[in-house]
């Protein structure tokens, strides 16, 4: 099954947090970034920001642990949360390896890609957020994997320097 997800290009993110504002407005009817399903972590002195969002995991632990089956994978592959079934037990929140499920008002919340057309992607001017498919064709997979591994190595070196600088080592 092909699943849509939001791909993040960390190097394009400016840290403007428009994605958080539109998410909270669309999902909660409030301009309160703390209620968004996407979160932007910023290191202003280093000029680095990066969005964090549900990865729509292929083998999602949250789906396995929900005792009331409030989380289900939709026909399009997106993991959906039925708030009417959710008891707020926090088991899904604790199971998410990326911390992308939160409890707000005694109910779990997570990104559902706004039903297929994520508002955060629409407002991201530098195009740091893009909708992609998790499962590319075989040839695309190996091409993307090679590019991502190279970019990942560069990012790891960059982050290593930032963290060492933050710790006062550099």
N, C-alpha and C positions, 0 to 999 in steps of 0.2 A: 504494500500500500504506500502510495506517495503521500507524504504529509507536508503541508506548508509550514514554514517557520520563518521567523525574522532573523535574517543574517545581519550581523553587526560588523561594520568596518571601523574598528577602534580609532584608526588614524584620521578618519574624517570627522569624528565627533568633536564639536566645539564646546560642549558642556552647557549649551543654552537652556536645556531642560524643557523645551517646547513640547517634546514627546510626553513628558510627565504631566504637563498642564492639560494637554488635549485628552490624554488618557483619563485623568481624574474627572474632567468635565464630561466626557462621553459616558464613562462608566458610573460615576457617582453624582453627576449634576453639580459638581463643585470644583472650583479651581484650587484644589489642595493637593500639591504634588505628593504628599505623604500617603494619599489614598490611591495613587496610580498603580497599575500592574507592571509598569516599567520603572526602573530606578537608574539614575545616572550618578555614578561615583566620580568625584572630581578631585584632582590634586592641582589646585590653581597655581601654586608656585612652580610646579613642573610643567604646567600647561597641558595636562593630560586629563581626559575625561573618558569614561566608557559606560555605555548603557548595559544594564543587566535585565534580562527578560526570560520568561519560560522558554526552554529549548524544545518543547514538545517531544520529549525523549521517546525514542523508539521502544525501549523497554522501561517505561516509566514506573518508578517505584510507587508513586502516589496512587496509580490505578490499582496496584496490588493490595495496598494497605487500608484503603477506605472501608470501614466496617459497614457503611450504609450504601455503598456504591453510588455516592454522589458524584464521583468523577467517572466519566466514560469517554471513550474515543469516538468522535463523530464519524460520519460516513466519509468526510474529507480528511480524516486522520488527526484532526485537531482535538486535543484533550479539553473536554468541556466539563464545567462544574454546574451541577444543579443545586442552587442555593436553597431551594425548598427542602431538599433531602439532607443537606449538610447540618450536622449537629454541633459543629465547632469544636470537635474533640482534639484537633491539632495533630492527629496522626499523620496526615498528608503533609502538613507543614514540616514536621520533623523528618519525614522520609525524603523530602526533596534535597538532592545533593547540592543544589545550587541556591537554595533558599528563596525560590521564586514563588512559593505559596505563602500567603500571609493570612492572618485572622484579623478581620475588621468587623466590628459590630457583632462579634460572636459567630461569624461565618467565615469560611475560607474564601479567598479570592485569588485568582490567577489570570494570566493572559489567555484569552481565547481568540486572539487575532481579530477581535471586533466582528466576529462572524465571517471572516474571510477577507475583509478590507481594513487592515489595521490603520487606525487614525494616526498613530505615531509615525508610520512610514509616510503618510500623506504630508505631514507638516515638517518633516526633516529636510531642511533646505540643503545641507551639505551631502545629503544622500548617504548618511552613515548607517541608516536602517533600510533594508531591502527585503521584500518577500521572496523566498526561494523555496525550492523543494528539497526535502531531506535526501531523497533517493534519486541521484542523477543517473544517466546511462553509464554503462561500464567504462567507456572511453573517457567520458567527461569526469567520472569519478577519479580516475588515475591522474588526469590532467589537473583537476582541482586539488586533489590531495597533495601533489607535488608542489603546487603554488602555495597552498596553505601551510605545508610543513616549512617551506622556506620563509614565508612571512612570519610564521610562529616562532622560528628561531630568532629572527630579527626582533620581534616583540619581546621575547623572553630576555634577550640581552638588554633591551631598552628598559624593561621593568626591573631587571636585576640592578642596573645602575641607579634607577629612581629609588628603589627600596634601600639600597646601600647608602645613598645620599640621605634619605630620610632617617636612617639609623645613625648617621654621623660618621660612617665608615669612610665615605669619599669626601 
